[in-house]
Amino acid sequence: MDRTTPLSTTPSNTNPNPNTNPASPRIETVAQTAHKVVDTVADKTTAQVDRLSSTAHRAVDKTAGAATQAAGWASTLPDQAMEAQTRLTESVCTSIRARPIATVAGALVIGYLIGRIARL
């Protein structure tokens, strides 16, 4: 007695046509839901990136404006220093011309004091 059974070429639990599979509509629904979630997240992320980009652009613009103002202010410093030096020189010259002997005597006293301090 032969106890062998004929082998089937296709398993009985697989279906070659996925559209007729009873789980297929559920898979499609899950896939569509996943697509919607991904699209929603992408939209929200894009909006957030746009907001962050806008904020960064405003910060760069403010910084550039402040740097331009600082550069303009710094460029006037040499002129202001020259004007201050000129005023001080004119003031000292006027004072020396008004009292030349007192200026020379004061310079001698200051020189003597500095020499004494240097010896210590």
LUMNUDREN-214653 format. One record per atom (N, C-alpha, C, O): residue number from 1; atom name; x, y, z. Coordinates in Angstrom, 2 decimals, decimal comma. Example, Ala and Ser with C-alpha at 12.3 -4.5 7.8 and 13.67 -1.06 7.14 Angstrom:
pos 1 site N X 13,19 Y -5,69 Z 7,80
pos 1 site CA X 12,30 Y -4,50 Z 7,80
pos 1 site C X 13,20 Y -3,30 Z 7,80
pos 1 site O X 14,24 Y -3,32 Z 8,46
pos 2 site N X 12,85 Y -2,25 Z 7,08
pos 2 site CA X 13,67 Y -1,06 Z 7,14
pos 2 site C X 12,90 Y 0,03 Z 7,87
pos 2 site O X 13,41 Y 1,14 Z 8,04
# end
This chain:
pos 1 site N X 0,83 Y -1,16 Z 0,00
pos 1 site CA X 0,00 Y 0,00 Z 0,00
pos 1 site C X 0,88 Y 1,24 Z 0,00
pos 1 site O X 1,79 Y 1,39 Z 0,82
pos 2 site N X 0,58 Y 2,09 Z -0,92
pos 2 site CA X 1,37 Y 3,30 Z -1,06
pos 2 site C X 0,69 Y 4,43 Z -0,31
pos 2 site O X -0,48 Y 4,73 Z -0,57
pos 3 site N X 1,40 Y 5,06 Z 0,61
pos 3 site CA X 0,79 Y 6,13 Z 1,41
pos 3 site C X 1,22 Y 7,52 Z 0,94
pos 3 site O X 1,11 Y 8,46 Z 1,73
pos 4 site N X 1,67 Y 7,70 Z -0,18
pos 4 site CA X 2,08 Y 9,01 Z -0,66
pos 4 site C X 0,90 Y 9,77 Z -1,19
pos 4 site O X -0,01 Y 9,20 Z -1,81
pos 5 site N X 0,92 Y 11,05 Z -0,95
pos 5 site CA X -0,16 Y 11,89 Z -1,44
pos 5 site C X 0,41 Y 12,80 Z -2,50
pos 5 site O X 1,57 Y 13,20 Z -2,41
pos 6 site N X -0,35 Y 13,12 Z -3,48
pos 6 site CA X 0,17 Y 14,02 Z -4,52
pos 6 site C X 0,42 Y 15,42 Z -3,95
pos 6 site O X -0,40 Y 15,94 Z -3,19
pos 7 site N X 1,56 Y 16,02 Z -4,33
pos 7 site CA X 1,93 Y 17,36 Z -3,87
pos 7 site C X 1,30 Y 18,41 Z -4,76
pos 7 site O X 1,25 Y 18,27 Z -5,99
pos 8 site N X 0,82 Y 19,45 Z -4,14
pos 8 site CA X 0,23 Y 20,55 Z -4,87
pos 8 site C X 1,34 Y 21,49 Z -5,33
pos 8 site O X 2,33 Y 21,65 Z -4,62
pos 9 site N X 1,20 Y 22,11 Z -6,47
pos 9 site CA X 2,22 Y 23,02 Z -6,98
pos 9 site C X 2,11 Y 24,40 Z -6,35
pos 9 site O X 3,11 Y 25,11 Z -6,29
pos 10 site N X 0,96 Y 24,81 Z -5,88
pos 10 site CA X 0,79 Y 26,09 Z -5,20
pos 10 site C X 0,21 Y 25,84 Z -3,83
pos 10 site O X -0,68 Y 25,01 Z -3,67
pos 11 site N X 0,70 Y 26,56 Z -2,84
pos 11 site CA X 0,12 Y 26,40 Z -1,51
pos 11 site C X -1,31 Y 26,86 Z -1,51
pos 11 site O X -1,69 Y 27,74 Z -2,29
pos 12 site N X -2,11 Y 26,30 Z -0,65
pos 12 site CA X -3,53 Y 26,62 Z -0,62
pos 12 site C X -3,83 Y 27,95 Z 0,06
pos 12 site O X -4,92 Y 28,50 Z -0,14
pos 13 site N X -2,88 Y 28,50 Z 0,87
pos 13 site CA X -3,18 Y 29,73 Z 1,59
pos 13 site C X -2,68 Y 30,98 Z 0,88
pos 13 site O X -2,92 Y 32,08 Z 1,40
pos 14 site N X -2,02 Y 30,90 Z -0,24
pos 14 site CA X -1,57 Y 32,09 Z -0,97
pos 14 site C X -2,48 Y 32,33 Z -2,14
pos 14 site O X -2,98 Y 31,40 Z -2,76
pos 15 site N X -2,68 Y 33,57 Z -2,43
pos 15 site CA X -3,54 Y 33,96 Z -3,53
pos 15 site C X -2,68 Y 34,71 Z -4,53
pos 15 site O X -2,12 Y 35,74 Z -4,16
pos 16 site N X -2,55 Y 34,27 Z -5,75
pos 16 site CA X -1,70 Y 34,95 Z -6,72
pos 16 site C X -2,22 Y 36,34 Z -7,09
pos 16 site O X -1,43 Y 37,16 Z -7,56
pos 17 site N X -3,49 Y 36,63 Z -6,92
pos 17 site CA X -4,05 Y 37,93 Z -7,24
pos 17 site C X -4,28 Y 38,69 Z -5,93
pos 17 site O X -5,20 Y 38,35 Z -5,18
pos 18 site N X -3,46 Y 39,72 Z -5,63
pos 18 site CA X -3,62 Y 40,42 Z -4,35
pos 18 site C X -4,92 Y 41,21 Z -4,25
pos 18 site O X -5,36 Y 41,50 Z -3,13
pos 19 site N X -5,53 Y 41,56 Z -5,33
pos 19 site CA X -6,77 Y 42,33 Z -5,28
pos 19 site C X -7,93 Y 41,52 Z -4,72
pos 19 site O X -8,90 Y 42,09 Z -4,23
pos 20 site N X -7,85 Y 40,20 Z -4,79
pos 20 site CA X -8,93 Y 39,38 Z -4,28
pos 20 site C X -8,67 Y 38,93 Z -2,85
pos 20 site O X -9,49 Y 38,24 Z -2,27
pos 21 site N X -7,54 Y 39,31 Z -2,29
pos 21 site CA X -7,19 Y 38,97 Z -0,91
pos 21 site C X -8,08 Y 39,76 Z 0,03
pos 21 site O X -8,21 Y 40,98 Z -0,14
pos 22 site N X -8,71 Y 39,12 Z 1,02
pos 22 site CA X -9,60 Y 39,86 Z 1,92
pos 22 site C X -8,85 Y 40,88 Z 2,77
pos 22 site O X -9,48 Y 41,82 Z 3,25
pos 23 site N X -7,57 Y 40,74 Z 2,98
pos 23 site CA X -6,81 Y 41,70 Z 3,79
pos 23 site C X -6,39 Y 42,91 Z 2,97
pos 23 site O X -5,98 Y 43,92 Z 3,54
pos 24 site N X -6,47 Y 42,83 Z 1,66
pos 24 site CA X -6,02 Y 43,90 Z 0,78
pos 24 site C X -6,71 Y 45,23 Z 1,03
pos 24 site O X -6,01 Y 46,24 Z 1,06
pos 25 site N X -8,03 Y 45,32 Z 1,21
pos 25 site CA X -8,65 Y 46,62 Z 1,49
pos 25 site C X -8,13 Y 47,23 Z 2,79
pos 25 site O X -7,96 Y 48,44 Z 2,88
pos 26 site N X -7,89 Y 46,40 Z 3,78
pos 26 site CA X -7,36 Y 46,93 Z 5,04
pos 26 site C X -5,95 Y 47,49 Z 4,84
pos 26 site O X -5,60 Y 48,54 Z 5,37
pos 27 site N X -5,16 Y 46,78 Z 4,07
pos 27 site CA X -3,79 Y 47,25 Z 3,80
pos 27 site C X -3,84 Y 48,56 Z 3,03
pos 27 site O X -3,08 Y 49,48 Z 3,32
pos 28 site N X -4,72 Y 48,64 Z 2,05
pos 28 site CA X -4,86 Y 49,88 Z 1,29
pos 28 site C X -5,29 Y 51,04 Z 2,19
pos 28 site O X -4,77 Y 52,15 Z 2,06
pos 29 site N X -6,21 Y 50,79 Z 3,11
pos 29 site CA X -6,67 Y 51,82 Z 4,03
pos 29 site C X -5,53 Y 52,29 Z 4,93
pos 29 site O X -5,35 Y 53,49 Z 5,14
pos 30 site N X -4,78 Y 51,34 Z 5,44
pos 30 site CA X -3,63 Y 51,69 Z 6,30
pos 30 site C X -2,60 Y 52,47 Z 5,50
pos 30 site O X -2,04 Y 53,45 Z 6,00
pos 31 site N X -2,34 Y 52,06 Z 4,27
pos 31 site CA X -1,37 Y 52,76 Z 3,42
pos 31 site C X -1,82 Y 54,18 Z 3,13
pos 31 site O X -1,02 Y 55,12 Z 3,17
pos 32 site N X -3,13 Y 54,35 Z 2,83
pos 32 site CA X -3,65 Y 55,69 Z 2,55
pos 32 site C X -3,57 Y 56,56 Z 3,80
pos 32 site O X -3,23 Y 57,74 Z 3,71
pos 33 site N X -3,87 Y 55,99 Z 4,96
pos 33 site CA X -3,77 Y 56,74 Z 6,21
pos 33 site C X -2,33 Y 57,15 Z 6,46
pos 33 site O X -2,05 Y 58,28 Z 6,88
pos 34 site N X -1,42 Y 56,23 Z 6,22
pos 34 site CA X 0,01 Y 56,54 Z 6,40
pos 34 site C X 0,43 Y 57,66 Z 5,46
pos 34 site O X 1,17 Y 58,56 Z 5,86
pos 35 site N X -0,03 Y 57,61 Z 4,22
pos 35 site CA X 0,28 Y 58,67 Z 3,26
pos 35 site C X -0,26 Y 60,02 Z 3,74
pos 35 site O X 0,42 Y 61,04 Z 3,65
pos 36 site N X -1,48 Y 60,02 Z 4,25
pos 36 site CA X -2,07 Y 61,26 Z 4,75
pos 36 site C X -1,28 Y 61,81 Z 5,93
pos 36 site O X -1,05 Y 63,01 Z 6,02
pos 37 site N X -0,87 Y 60,93 Z 6,83
pos 37 site CA X -0,09 Y 61,37 Z 7,99
pos 37 site C X 1,24 Y 61,95 Z 7,54
pos 37 site O X 1,67 Y 62,99 Z 8,04
pos 38 site N X 1,89 Y 61,28 Z 6,60
pos 38 site CA X 3,16 Y 61,78 Z 6,09
pos 38 site C X 2,97 Y 63,14 Z 5,42
pos 38 site O X 3,78 Y 64,05 Z 5,63
pos 39 site N X 1,91 Y 63,30 Z 4,63
pos 39 site CA X 1,64 Y 64,58 Z 3,99
pos 39 site C X 1,37 Y 65,68 Z 5,02
pos 39 site O X 1,85 Y 66,80 Z 4,87
pos 40 site N X 0,62 Y 65,37 Z 6,06
pos 40 site CA X 0,32 Y 66,34 Z 7,10
pos 40 site C X 1,59 Y 66,77 Z 7,82
pos 40 site O X 1,82 Y 67,96 Z 8,05
pos 41 site N X 2,41 Y 65,80 Z 8,18
pos 41 site CA X 3,68 Y 66,11 Z 8,86
pos 41 site C X 4,58 Y 66,94 Z 7,95
pos 41 site O X 5,23 Y 67,88 Z 8,41
pos 42 site N X 4,63 Y 66,58 Z 6,68
pos 42 site CA X 5,45 Y 67,33 Z 5,73
pos 42 site C X 4,96 Y 68,77 Z 5,61
pos 42 site O X 5,77 Y 69,70 Z 5,56
pos 43 site N X 3,65 Y 68,96 Z 5,54
pos 43 site CA X 3,10 Y 70,31 Z 5,46
pos 43 site C X 3,44 Y 71,13 Z 6,69
pos 43 site O X 3,84 Y 72,29 Z 6,59
pos 44 site N X 3,27 Y 70,52 Z 7,87
pos 44 site CA X 3,58 Y 71,24 Z 9,11
pos 44 site C X 5,07 Y 71,54 Z 9,20
pos 44 site O X 5,46 Y 72,63 Z 9,63
pos 45 site N X 5,89 Y 70,60 Z 8,79
pos 45 site CA X 7,34 Y 70,81 Z 8,83
pos 45 site C X 7,74 Y 71,91 Z 7,88
pos 45 site O X 8,57 Y 72,75 Z 8,21
pos 46 site N X 7,15 Y 71,92 Z 6,70
pos 46 site CA X 7,45 Y 72,97 Z 5,72
pos 46 site C X 7,06 Y 74,34 Z 6,27
pos 46 site O X 7,81 Y 75,30 Z 6,12
pos 47 site N X 5,92 Y 74,43 Z 6,90
pos 47 site CA X 5,49 Y 75,70 Z 7,49
pos 47 site C X 6,45 Y 76,15 Z 8,58
pos 47 site O X 6,81 Y 77,32 Z 8,66
pos 48 site N X 6,88 Y 75,21 Z 9,41
pos 48 site CA X 7,81 Y 75,55 Z 10,49
pos 48 site C X 9,15 Y 75,99 Z 9,92
pos 48 site O X 9,74 Y 76,96 Z 10,40
pos 49 site N X 9,64 Y 75,31 Z 8,91
pos 49 site CA X 10,92 Y 75,68 Z 8,28
pos 49 site C X 10,79 Y 77,06 Z 7,65
pos 49 site O X 11,72 Y 77,87 Z 7,73
pos 50 site N X 9,65 Y 77,34 Z 7,03
pos 50 site CA X 9,44 Y 78,68 Z 6,45
pos 50 site C X 9,48 Y 79,75 Z 7,53
pos 50 site O X 10,09 Y 80,80 Z 7,34
pos 51 site N X 8,82 Y 79,48 Z 8,67
pos 51 site CA X 8,84 Y 80,44 Z 9,77
pos 51 site C X 10,25 Y 80,65 Z 10,30
pos 51 site O X 10,67 Y 81,78 Z 10,54
pos 52 site N X 10,98 Y 79,56 Z 10,48
pos 52 site CA X 12,35 Y 79,67 Z 10,98
pos 52 site C X 13,24 Y 80,41 Z 9,99
pos 52 site O X 14,09 Y 81,21 Z 10,39
pos 53 site N X 13,05 Y 80,13 Z 8,73
pos 53 site CA X 13,82 Y 80,81 Z 7,69
pos 53 site C X 13,53 Y 82,31 Z 7,71
pos 53 site O X 14,45 Y 83,12 Z 7,59
pos 54 site N X 12,28 Y 82,66 Z 7,85
pos 54 site CA X 11,89 Y 84,07 Z 7,90
pos 54 site C X 12,51 Y 84,76 Z 9,12
pos 54 site O X 13,01 Y 85,88 Z 9,03
pos 55 site N X 12,48 Y 84,08 Z 10,26
pos 55 site CA X 13,07 Y 84,63 Z 11,47
pos 55 site C X 14,58 Y 84,82 Z 11,31
pos 55 site O X 15,13 Y 85,83 Z 11,72
pos 56 site N X 15,22 Y 83,84 Z 10,70
pos 56 site CA X 16,68 Y 83,94 Z 10,48
pos 56 site C X 17,00 Y 85,10 Z 9,54
pos 56 site O X 17,97 Y 85,82 Z 9,76
pos 57 site N X 16,19 Y 85,28 Z 8,50
pos 57 site CA X 16,42 Y 86,40 Z 7,57
pos 57 site C X 16,26 Y 87,75 Z 8,29
pos 57 site O X 17,05 Y 88,66 Z 8,06
pos 58 site N X 15,26 Y 87,86 Z 9,14
pos 58 site CA X 15,08 Y 89,12 Z 9,88
pos 58 site C X 16,27 Y 89,37 Z 10,80
pos 58 site O X 16,73 Y 90,51 Z 10,92
pos 59 site N X 16,75 Y 88,33 Z 11,46
pos 59 site CA X 17,90 Y 88,49 Z 12,37
pos 59 site C X 19,14 Y 88,92 Z 11,60
pos 59 site O X 19,89 Y 89,78 Z 12,05
pos 60 site N X 19,35 Y 88,33 Z 10,43
pos 60 site CA X 20,51 Y 88,71 Z 9,61
pos 60 site C X 20,37 Y 90,16 Z 9,15
pos 60 site O X 21,34 Y 90,91 Z 9,16
pos 61 site N X 19,17 Y 90,55 Z 8,75
pos 61 site CA X 18,95 Y 91,93 Z 8,31
pos 61 site C X 19,22 Y 92,92 Z 9,44
pos 61 site O X 19,85 Y 93,95 Z 9,22
pos 62 site N X 18,73 Y 92,61 Z 10,65
pos 62 site CA X 18,98 Y 93,50 Z 11,79
pos 62 site C X 20,46 Y 93,58 Z 12,11
pos 62 site O X 20,98 Y 94,66 Z 12,38
pos 63 site N X 21,14 Y 92,45 Z 12,07
pos 63 site CA X 22,58 Y 92,43 Z 12,35
pos 63 site C X 23,34 Y 93,23 Z 11,31
pos 63 site O X 24,26 Y 93,98 Z 11,65
pos 64 site N X 22,98 Y 93,07 Z 10,06
pos 64 site CA X 23,64 Y 93,82 Z 8,99
pos 64 site C X 23,41 Y 95,32 Z 9,17
pos 64 site O X 24,33 Y 96,12 Z 8,96
pos 65 site N X 22,20 Y 95,71 Z 9,55
pos 65 site CA X 21,92 Y 97,13 Z 9,79
pos 65 site C X 22,74 Y 97,68 Z 10,94
pos 65 site O X 23,28 Y 98,78 Z 10,86
pos 66 site N X 22,82 Y 96,91 Z 12,03
pos 66 site CA X 23,61 Y 97,35 Z 13,18
pos 66 site C X 25,09 Y 97,43 Z 12,82
pos 66 site O X 25,78 Y 98,37 Z 13,24
pos 67 site N X 25,59 Y 96,48 Z 12,04
pos 67 site CA X 26,99 Y 96,50 Z 11,64
pos 67 site C X 27,28 Y 97,70 Z 10,74
pos 67 site O X 28,34 Y 98,31 Z 10,84
pos 68 site N X 26,34 Y 98,04 Z 9,88
pos 68 site CA X 26,52 Y 99,21 Z 9,01
pos 68 site C X 26,56 Y 100,49 Z 9,83
pos 68 site O X 27,39 Y 101,37 Z 9,57
pos 69 site N X 25,67 Y 100,60 Z 10,82
pos 69 site CA X 25,69 Y 101,79 Z 11,69
pos 69 site C X 26,99 Y 101,87 Z 12,47
pos 69 site O X 27,57 Y 102,95 Z 12,60
pos 70 site N X 27,45 Y 100,74 Z 13,00
pos 70 site CA X 28,69 Y 100,73 Z 13,77
pos 70 site C X 29,88 Y 101,09 Z 12,89
pos 70 site O X 30,78 Y 101,82 Z 13,33
pos 71 site N X 29,88 Y 100,60 Z 11,66
pos 71 site CA X 30,97 Y 100,94 Z 10,74
pos 71 site C X 30,96 Y 102,43 Z 10,41
pos 71 site O X 32,01 Y 103,07 Z 10,32
pos 72 site N X 29,78 Y 102,98 Z 10,22
pos 72 site CA X 29,68 Y 104,42 Z 9,96
pos 72 site C X 30,17 Y 105,25 Z 11,14
pos 72 site O X 30,87 Y 106,25 Z 10,96
pos 73 site N X 29,79 Y 104,82 Z 12,35
pos 73 site CA X 30,25 Y 105,53 Z 13,55
pos 73 site C X 31,76 Y 105,40 Z 13,70
pos 73 site O X 32,44 Y 106,38 Z 14,02
pos 74 site N X 32,29 Y 104,20 Z 13,47
pos 74 site CA X 33,73 Y 103,99 Z 13,62
pos 74 site C X 34,53 Y 104,77 Z 12,58
pos 74 site O X 35,65 Y 105,19 Z 12,85
pos 75 site N X 33,96 Y 104,97 Z 11,41
pos 75 site CA X 34,68 Y 105,71 Z 10,38
pos 75 site C X 34,79 Y 107,20 Z 10,73
pos 75 site O X 35,67 Y 107,88 Z 10,19
pos 76 site N X 33,95 Y 107,70 Z 11,60
pos 76 site CA X 34,04 Y 109,11 Z 12,00
pos 76 site C X 35,02 Y 109,32 Z 13,16
pos 76 site O X 35,40 Y 110,46 Z 13,44
pos 77 site N X 35,44 Y 108,24 Z 13,83
pos 77 site CA X 36,34 Y 108,38 Z 14,98
pos 77 site C X 37,69 Y 109,02 Z 14,63
pos 77 site O X 38,13 Y 109,90 Z 15,37
pos 78 site N X 38,35 Y 108,63 Z 13,55
pos 78 site CA X 39,63 Y 109,29 Z 13,25
pos 78 site C X 39,47 Y 110,79 Z 13,04
pos 78 site O X 40,31 Y 111,57 Z 13,48
pos 79 site N X 38,41 Y 111,20 Z 12,37
pos 79 site CA X 38,18 Y 112,63 Z 12,16
pos 79 site C X 37,95 Y 113,35 Z 13,49
pos 79 site O X 38,48 Y 114,44 Z 13,72
pos 80 site N X 37,15 Y 112,72 Z 14,38
pos 80 site CA X 36,91 Y 113,32 Z 15,69
pos 80 site C X 38,20 Y 113,41 Z 16,50
pos 80 site O X 38,43 Y 114,40 Z 17,20
pos 81 site N X 39,04 Y 112,38 Z 16,42
pos 81 site CA X 40,31 Y 112,40 Z 17,16
pos 81 site C X 41,23 Y 113,50 Z 16,63
pos 81 site O X 41,90 Y 114,18 Z 17,41
pos 82 site N X 41,25 Y 113,68 Z 15,33
pos 82 site CA X 42,08 Y 114,75 Z 14,74
pos 82 site C X 41,58 Y 116,12 Z 15,18
pos 82 site O X 42,38 Y 117,01 Z 15,49
pos 83 site N X 40,26 Y 116,29 Z 15,22
pos 83 site CA X 39,70 Y 117,57 Z 15,67
pos 83 site C X 40,04 Y 117,82 Z 17,14
pos 83 site O X 40,38 Y 118,95 Z 17,51
pos 84 site N X 39,95 Y 116,80 Z 17,97
pos 84 site CA X 40,27 Y 116,96 Z 19,40
pos 84 site C X 41,74 Y 117,29 Z 19,57
pos 84 site O X 42,10 Y 118,14 Z 20,39
pos 85 site N X 42,60 Y 116,63 Z 18,80
pos 85 site CA X 44,03 Y 116,90 Z 18,89
pos 85 site C X 44,33 Y 118,34 Z 18,46
pos 85 site O X 45,15 Y 119,02 Z 19,08
pos 86 site N X 43,68 Y 118,79 Z 17,40
pos 86 site CA X 43,89 Y 120,16 Z 16,92
pos 86 site C X 43,45 Y 121,18 Z 17,97
pos 86 site O X 44,15 Y 122,15 Z 18,22
pos 87 site N X 42,26 Y 120,95 Z 18,58
pos 87 site CA X 41,78 Y 121,88 Z 19,62
pos 87 site C X 42,72 Y 121,90 Z 20,82
pos 87 site O X 43,01 Y 122,97 Z 21,36
pos 88 site N X 43,20 Y 120,72 Z 21,24
pos 88 site CA X 44,11 Y 120,66 Z 22,39
pos 88 site C X 45,43 Y 121,36 Z 22,08
pos 88 site O X 45,96 Y 122,08 Z 22,92
pos 89 site N X 45,95 Y 121,14 Z 20,89
pos 89 site CA X 47,21 Y 121,79 Z 20,50
pos 89 site C X 47,05 Y 123,31 Z 20,48
pos 89 site O X 47,91 Y 124,03 Z 20,98
pos 90 site N X 45,97 Y 123,79 Z 19,93
pos 90 site CA X 45,73 Y 125,23 Z 19,89
pos 90 site C X 45,58 Y 125,80 Z 21,30
pos 90 site O X 46,08 Y 126,89 Z 21,58
pos 91 site N X 44,91 Y 125,08 Z 22,17
pos 91 site CA X 44,73 Y 125,53 Z 23,55
pos 91 site C X 46,06 Y 125,61 Z 24,28
pos 91 site O X 46,33 Y 126,58 Z 24,99
pos 92 site N X 46,90 Y 124,58 Z 24,11
pos 92 site CA X 48,21 Y 124,57 Z 24,78
pos 92 site C X 49,08 Y 125,70 Z 24,23
pos 92 site O X 49,75 Y 126,39 Z 24,99
pos 93 site N X 49,07 Y 125,89 Z 22,91
pos 93 site CA X 49,87 Y 126,97 Z 22,30
pos 93 site C X 49,42 Y 128,34 Z 22,82
pos 93 site O X 50,25 Y 129,20 Z 23,09
pos 94 site N X 48,14 Y 128,54 Z 22,94
pos 94 site CA X 47,61 Y 129,80 Z 23,45
pos 94 site C X 48,05 Y 130,01 Z 24,90
pos 94 site O X 48,42 Y 131,12 Z 25,27
pos 95 site N X 48,01 Y 128,98 Z 25,70
pos 95 site CA X 48,42 Y 129,08 Z 27,11
pos 95 site C X 49,91 Y 129,38 Z 27,22
pos 95 site O X 50,31 Y 130,19 Z 28,06
pos 96 site N X 50,74 Y 128,74 Z 26,40
pos 96 site CA X 52,20 Y 128,97 Z 26,45
pos 96 site C X 52,51 Y 130,39 Z 26,01
pos 96 site O X 53,36 Y 131,05 Z 26,60
pos 97 site N X 51,83 Y 130,89 Z 24,99
pos 97 site CA X 52,07 Y 132,26 Z 24,52
pos 97 site C X 51,65 Y 133,29 Z 25,58
pos 97 site O X 52,26 Y 134,34 Z 25,71
pos 98 site N X 50,60 Y 132,97 Z 26,32
pos 98 site CA X 50,10 Y 133,92 Z 27,33
pos 98 site C X 51,07 Y 134,01 Z 28,51
pos 98 site O X 51,28 Y 135,10 Z 29,04
pos 99 site N X 51,67 Y 132,88 Z 28,95
pos 99 site CA X 52,58 Y 132,88 Z 30,10
pos 99 site C X 53,80 Y 131,99 Z 29,82
pos 99 site O X 53,86 Y 130,87 Z 30,32
pos 100 site N X 54,75 Y 132,46 Z 29,04
pos 100 site CA X 55,89 Y 131,61 Z 28,67
pos 100 site C X 56,81 Y 131,29 Z 29,85
pos 100 site O X 57,29 Y 130,16 Z 29,95
pos 101 site N X 57,07 Y 132,24 Z 30,72
pos 101 site CA X 57,98 Y 132,00 Z 31,84
pos 101 site C X 57,36 Y 131,01 Z 32,83
pos 101 site O X 58,06 Y 130,12 Z 33,32
pos 102 site N X 56,09 Y 131,13 Z 33,11
pos 102 site CA X 55,42 Y 130,21 Z 34,03
pos 102 site C X 55,39 Y 128,80 Z 33,43
pos 102 site O X 55,50 Y 127,82 Z 34,17
pos 103 site N X 55,24 Y 128,69 Z 32,14
pos 103 site CA X 55,21 Y 127,38 Z 31,49
pos 103 site C X 56,57 Y 126,71 Z 31,58
pos 103 site O X 56,66 Y 125,52 Z 31,90
pos 104 site N X 57,65 Y 127,46 Z 31,31
pos 104 site CA X 59,00 Y 126,89 Z 31,39
pos 104 site C X 59,31 Y 126,50 Z 32,83
pos 104 site O X 59,87 Y 125,42 Z 33,07
pos 105 site N X 58,96 Y 127,35 Z 33,80
pos 105 site CA X 59,21 Y 127,04 Z 35,22
pos 105 site C X 58,42 Y 125,78 Z 35,62
pos 105 site O X 58,96 Y 124,92 Z 36,32
pos 106 site N X 57,21 Y 125,68 Z 35,20
pos 106 site CA X 56,39 Y 124,49 Z 35,51
pos 106 site C X 57,00 Y 123,23 Z 34,90
pos 106 site O X 57,01 Y 122,18 Z 35,53
pos 107 site N X 57,49 Y 123,33 Z 33,68
pos 107 site CA X 58,12 Y 122,18 Z 33,03
pos 107 site C X 59,37 Y 121,75 Z 33,78
pos 107 site O X 59,63 Y 120,55 Z 33,93
pos 108 site N X 60,17 Y 122,74 Z 34,27
pos 108 site CA X 61,37 Y 122,41 Z 35,03
pos 108 site C X 61,02 Y 121,71 Z 36,35
pos 108 site O X 61,67 Y 120,73 Z 36,71
pos 109 site N X 60,00 Y 122,19 Z 37,05
pos 109 site CA X 59,59 Y 121,58 Z 38,31
pos 109 site C X 59,10 Y 120,15 Z 38,07
pos 109 site O X 59,46 Y 119,23 Z 38,81
pos 110 site N X 58,29 Y 119,96 Z 37,05
pos 110 site CA X 57,78 Y 118,62 Z 36,75
pos 110 site C X 58,93 Y 117,69 Z 36,37
pos 110 site O X 58,95 Y 116,54 Z 36,81
pos 111 site N X 59,88 Y 118,15 Z 35,58
pos 111 site CA X 61,04 Y 117,34 Z 35,20
pos 111 site C X 61,86 Y 116,95 Z 36,43
pos 111 site O X 62,30 Y 115,81 Z 36,54
pos 112 site N X 62,07 Y 117,90 Z 37,35
pos 112 site CA X 62,84 Y 117,63 Z 38,58
pos 112 site C X 62,14 Y 116,54 Z 39,41
pos 112 site O X 62,78 Y 115,60 Z 39,88
pos 113 site N X 60,80 Y 116,67 Z 39,57
pos 113 site CA X 60,04 Y 115,69 Z 40,36
pos 113 site C X 60,08 Y 114,29 Z 39,73
pos 113 site O X 60,22 Y 113,29 Z 40,44
pos 114 site N X 59,96 Y 114,23 Z 38,44
pos 114 site CA X 60,01 Y 112,94 Z 37,75
pos 114 site C X 61,40 Y 112,31 Z 37,92
pos 114 site O X 61,53 Y 111,10 Z 38,10
pos 115 site N X 62,45 Y 113,15 Z 37,85
pos 115 site CA X 63,81 Y 112,64 Z 38,06
pos 115 site C X 64,00 Y 112,09 Z 39,47
pos 115 site O X 64,63 Y 111,05 Z 39,64
pos 116 site N X 63,46 Y 112,78 Z 40,48
pos 116 site CA X 63,57 Y 112,31 Z 41,87
pos 116 site C X 62,82 Y 110,99 Z 42,05
pos 116 site O X 63,30 Y 110,08 Z 42,73
pos 117 site N X 61,65 Y 110,89 Z 41,45
pos 117 site CA X 60,86 Y 109,65 Z 41,58
pos 117 site C X 61,57 Y 108,49 Z 40,88
pos 117 site O X 61,51 Y 107,35 Z 41,35
pos 118 site N X 62,24 Y 108,78 Z 39,77
pos 118 site CA X 62,94 Y 107,74 Z 39,03
pos 118 site C X 64,14 Y 107,19 Z 39,80
pos 118 site O X 64,50 Y 106,03 Z 39,63
pos 119 site N X 64,77 Y 108,01 Z 40,67
pos 119 site CA X 65,92 Y 107,56 Z 41,45
pos 119 site C X 65,53 Y 106,62 Z 42,58
pos 119 site O X 66,36 Y 105,84 Z 43,03
pos 120 site N X 64,31 Y 106,67 Z 43,02
pos 120 site CA X 63,88 Y 105,82 Z 44,13
pos 120 site C X 63,75 Y 104,42 Z 43,76
pos 120 site O X 63,40 Y 103,59 Z 44,59
# end
